[in-house]
Amino acid sequence: MSAIIDIGRIQPIAPPVRANPNAMNVPRTTMRSQDGDTVELSSLGRGLSPIASVSSFRTAWIQSIRAEIHNGTYETPERINETVDHLLDVLA
């Protein structure tokens, strides 16, 4: 038997999520500053706010990986072995 995976047997992943046409009708939170400026946040916006703090960490992490790739220090024998081991686990 060939070691190549028969892609005809692979099931497709879930279909993409479509935008909700009623997204403009979500509940909103209105905040007013002392100067009279207002900001409205939808429930979706409030739900996504924790991602902002994670986003800066992720950006720094990606920048450090890019720097390692640029410096030629990203591909180490340990990382390559770990990747191959993980790939073999997935294919087994």
FENBELZI-V230438 format. One record per pair of residues at least 12 apart in sequence whose ideal C-beta (glycine too) atoms are under 7 Angstrom apart, sorted by the first residue. I is the first residue (numbers start at 0). J is the second residue. Records with the same first field share a line. If there is no record, write none. Layout:
I->J ; J
//
This chain:
25->41 ; 42 ; 43
26->42
27->39 ; 40 ; 41
28->40 ; 45
//
